[in-house]
Amino acid sequence: MSREAVHSEAAPAAIGTYSQAIRANDTLYVSGQLPMDPATGELVQGEIQVHIRQVFTNLSAIAEAAGGRLNDAVKINVYLTDLGHFAAVNEIMAEYLQAPYPARAAVQVAALPRGAAVEADAIIAL
């Protein structure tokens, strides 16, 4: 099995001991992405929709760095500190993805790194 780290300057740098993504053969495993602006490394400001869009923009940038597209995701996990934002996740996912949509889990968590309200990771077929 081949295994290589994938990195995109268009997505935030890892904030710990992990890679933005790992490509294993024809599958890309994208680490959880926070709503961080890659240029500043800070959380974006604004309503939850702004945060969710930034998460999906970051996921897309990493997919593209590996030669893929976010629309080729087979599984996406979304973590929210308030499950009341579930409808906003659905709305914004539809802006980034087309049917057939990937399998997905959306769960409420007590807290996320840096005080973020949303995080998502993905598995993408390349």
Stockholm file with secondary structure:
# STOCKHOLM 1.0

chainA/1-126         MSREAVHSEAAPAAIGTYSQAIRANDTLYVSGQLPMDPATGELVQGEIQVHIRQVFTNLSAIAEAAGGRLNDAVKINVYLTDLGHFAAVNEIMAEYLQAPYPARAAVQVAALPRGAAVEADAIIAL
#=GR chainA/1-126 SS CCEEEECCTTSCCCSSSSCSEEEETTEEEEEEECSBCTTTCSBCCSSHHHHHHHHHHHHHHHHHHTTCCGGGEEEEEEEESCGGGHHHHHHHHHHHCCSSCCEEEEEECSCCGGGCSEEEEEEEEC
#=GC SS_cons         CCEEEECCTTSCCCSSSSCSEEEETTEEEEEEECSBCTTTCSBCCSSHHHHHHHHHHHHHHHHHHTTCCGGGEEEEEEEESCGGGHHHHHHHHHHHCCSSCCEEEEEECSCCGGGCSEEEEEEEEC
//
